[in-house]
Amino acid sequence: MVRRHRSVGRLAVGAGAAGLALAAGLVALAGPWDGGQRASERDQAEAAELERGQLTAERLAGGTPAAPAVLSPLDGSAAAPSAEVLTRTLTPLLEADELGEEATGAVIDVTSGTVLFERGVTAARAPASTVKVVTAAVALDTLGPHHQLTTRTVVDAEAGRVFLVGGGDTTLTASDLQGLADRTARALAGLDLDRVGVAYDVSAYAAETHPIGVNPNIAPITPLQVNAGRLDDSTHGPAERSTDPAKDAARAFAERLATAGITVKGGVREATAPEGAAHLAEHRSAPVASLVERMLTDSDNDLAEALARVTAVAGDQPGTAGGVARALTEGAEALGAPLDSVRFVDASGLDRDGRVTAGLLTAVLAAAADQERPELRPALTGLPVAGFTGTLTNRYDDGDGAGGAGVVRAKTGTLTGVNTLAGTATTADGRVLAFAFMAADTRDAEAAQEALDTAASALAALSVT
């Protein structure tokens, strides 16, 4: 049965790096969404200020021009494959033994909004990391692409105490912390304060341990941490993690404050900054659009959970796992996605108890392609490019799936016995399709991934001419 998804309009794909730049059978390998910050010397200066944490929200809120397209965009006028062709093509591929029993799938033509294929589309499966597609779209819809996560310092001059206030930025680096300490020291000097105590404020949202526990894939969830609590120099992927990243960040800040010439008395302690505390300095993260792209490309679990909690708080929900579940549910519904049998339990997909459907994933992807919703576009541009970037770098290099290299962009999902893939594929005629394939009882992860890649590549090979 062919039906139209109610939230989808005609796809706009010519908006530069912030659009879905696909052409000549290739995904445009442009840089990530940057709001045109490299378009002029002025924008380069703003980018430098952003790196130093000095670009204000007010300047970002004014909007920036889109970057020029790297390749000519598709105009959406190519013919779409029929539902009958999709059924004949995908059914045997999703029945592959490598995908276990009853693998599900859905495909939407994003230009028209027509649902072209459904298989078990309402059957909920553990999404693994494909749930990050929902996290991305809901965060963009709620916070806006220009929003930044702020780590700041304030001072209670009467008590002689500086507070390091976390804002959920898991991408905060040691260098960022050094810059924040230097600016804080200068501000304290201006107040004739050269001896202070240091406290850290993590009241932005509740500190929690993810249900799977602290492990190389995720640190304790807290609004204050440096490099996602990593104890090495890595920036993504599994790593040894701190068991108390907020306290470790505060200790590192205190050391840097002392290096900058301020005498720090006593040890650091956790405390909420008083309302009357005076502003000293701040560091702002990259815009949410860029954070979303990083989260999707690298499958960053810590960033996913942080973005979801900031999103929950912005939507008047508690910054807890329960608040995240409600925020994602309400956000997906606002995007027009079907919620039958859906249960969100985390934002990263690490928890096996989560359940989503192929219909929900394709609906969210199609909403992100809607020309009326350009603020959602980073949920597409952040998807790994088959054979080139992120978690798809080492896939689509040989076999039946090789044809999808460069023309499939998709979020991967992998847990023991669970393999999923959701994203977009450009047909041989230049039509863009959103797809989601979900397998729940796989035995060989590598074989299952190859089977999913083959199915996605089959979409890229379709032609009606």
C-alpha positions, 0 to 999 in steps of 0.5 A: 500500500502506498501512502504519504507521510504527513510531515514530509514536503518536497526535499530541498537539497541545494542549501550548501553544506547545510543541505543534502548535497547529492549529485552525479550519483555521489554524496557531496563530501563537503565539510560538516555543517558550519553555517557558512563560517568559512565564507568570508574573513569575517566568518573566519574571525567568528570561527576563531572566536568560537574556538576560544569560546567567545562567540556570543549566542546573540551573534549566532542567533542572527543567522549566517549565510549558507556555504556554497554548494560543493556539487550541483544539487539534485532537483528532485525531478528524477523518477522514483522507483515504484512500490512494486519494484522496492518490494521485489528488490528488498524482500529477498534481501531482508530474508537473508539468513544473516539477518535472522528471522523477521528483519524489518524495513521501511523506505520513503521517497523523501521528495514526495513523502510516499512510503514505497516499502514496508516490512514489519514496519510497526514491529518494534526492535532494539534500535542500538545506535540508530536511535541517535537519529531521533536524538539528533532531530529532536535536539535540533528541533527543540534547541535549534541548530545555533544553540551552544552548550556553555561551561562558565565560571562565576564568583561569590566574592563575599565567600571568596569562592569560584564556581565552575558550572557545567552546561552539558558540553562533553566536547570540552577539551583540556585546552578549552579548560585552560582558556576558561581558567585564563579568562577567569583569572583575568576577571578575578584580577579585575575584582582584586581577588587573588585567593579563592576556593573552587567548587563545581556546579553540576545542577544543570541536570542530575548526574546518573550512571547509564544502565549499562554502567561505566565502561569504555563506551560511556562515562558517568552522565554529568553536565561537567566533564572534559573530553567525555571523561576519557583518561587518554587523548582519544576523541571518540570510540571506546576508552578508559573513563573517569568514574567521577568526571565532574570532580576530575574536571574541577581539579584540572580547572583549579590547577590551571587557575593556580598556574594562571596566578590565582592562589587556590585554597583547599580542595574542590567540592561540589556545590550549587552556585548562589543566584547572586554569583557574579559572571567571570568567564565562559566557554561555548561549545560548537553549535548544536548543528555541529555537535549533532553531526559529530554525534552521528558520524562518530556514534558518540554515546556521551554526546548523545546522552548530554544533548538529550538531557539538555533537550529535556530540560529545555522542554521543561522535563527533568534532565534524567533518563525518564525525562529523556524518554519523555522528551524523545517521545514528545519530540518524535511525535511533533515531527510526525513520526508514528509511536506505536510500540515505541519505547525510548529508554536512552538517547544513545541506544546502548540500553537493549530495552529500547524499542523503535520501529523502521517506520519511526526512523524513516519518518524522522529522516524524511522530516529532516529532509523537509524543505520547510525544516532546514534546521533539521538538516544536520540530522542528515548531513551528519550521517556517515558516508558509506565507505568514507566517514565515521562508522561506515569508513570500513564498510562498502569496500567489496562484495554486493554492498560495494555499489553503495559507497559514496551514495549511501549515508546511514547511521549504524546500530550494533549490539550483540544480536542486534544490527540496524541501519538507517539513512538515505540512499540516492538511486541511479536516477538521482532520487533520494530515498530514506530507509531503515532496516532492523534485525534483532536476532543476528548471530554473526555481526559482520555477516549481518552488517554486510547483508544490511549494506547489500540492501542499502546498496540495492536502493542505490542501484535502482533505476526506472530508466 
